[in-house]
Each structure stands twice: as structure tokens, then as C-alpha cells.
Amino acid sequence: MSTRSPCRWPGSTPPTGLAAQAILLAVAVNTGSKACLAGWVGGRAIGLRTGLASALAVAAALLARYWAG
């Protein structure tokens, strides 16, 4: 089983928006997992603060992405 990059479609060049969406998805997943780890290691209070800050950062990135077009 292999993972294929969404930016490497055979026989065509993907639109720039697809690459941006793939990067944004990777950032969101990475940020969410790190927030979960912070909560696990640092306790509930740290986890909630980190999770809130991470959610706001991802929401700002989504807003910027779709506002820019």
C-alpha cells in the first residue's frame, strides 16, 4: 500500500489550489496531533490552551486561504 501525493496526478498538472489544500490539510492534522500530545503530556489545562490556540491558528489559515481565492 502506498500513499500518493495529491499533487502528482498522472498525465496532468494539478491546479495550484489543490496543492494549497493538501498543505493546509497536512498543517491542520499536524497541529491537531501536537495539541493532543501537549494535553497528554502537560495535563488538561495545557491541552485546552494549546488546543484553543491551535484551532484559532488553523481557522485563520483556512480563512486566509479562502479569502485569497
C-alpha positions in Angstrom: 0.0 0.0 0.0 1.4 3.4 -0.9 0.5 7.0 -0.3 0.3 9.1 -3.4 0.7 12.9 -3.3 -2.4 14.7 -4.5 0.0 16.9 -6.5 1.2 14.1 -8.7 -1.7 13.1 -10.8 -0.6 11.1 -13.8 -0.8 12.8 -17.2 -1.8 16.2 -15.9 -0.7 19.2 -13.9 -2.8 19.7 -10.8 -4.3 23.2 -10.1 -2.4 25.3 -7.6 -5.4 25.3 -5.3 -5.1 21.5 -4.9 -1.6 21.8 -3.7 -2.6 24.6 -1.2 -5.4 22.4 0.1 -3.1 19.5 0.6 -0.6 21.6 2.5 -3.4 23.1 4.6 -4.7 19.7 5.5 -1.3 18.5 6.5 -0.8 21.6 8.7 -4.2 21.1 10.3 -3.5 17.4 11.1 0.0 18.1 12.4 -1.2 20.9 14.6 -4.1 18.9 16.0 -1.9 16.0 16.8 0.6 18.2 18.6 -2.1 19.8 20.6 -3.3 16.4 21.7 0.2 15.5 22.7 0.5 18.7 24.7 -2.6 17.8 26.5 -1.4 14.3 27.2 2.0 15.4 28.5 1.0 18.6 30.1 -2.4 17.9 31.5 -5.9 19.1 30.8 -5.3 22.8 31.3 -2.3 22.9 29.0 -4.1 20.8 26.5 -7.1 23.1 26.4 -5.0 26.2 26.0 -2.9 24.6 23.3 -5.9 23.1 21.5 -7.7 26.5 21.5 -4.7 28.3 20.2 -4.2 25.6 17.6 -7.8 25.7 16.5 -7.6 29.5 16.1 -4.4 29.3 14.1 -5.9 26.7 11.7 -9.1 28.7 11.4 -7.1 31.8 10.5 -5.2 29.8 7.9 -8.4 28.5 6.4 -9.9 32.0 6.3 -6.8 33.4 4.7 -6.8 30.6 2.1 -10.4 31.0 1.0 -10.4 34.8 1.3 -7.4 34.9 -1.1 -9.2 32.8 -3.5 
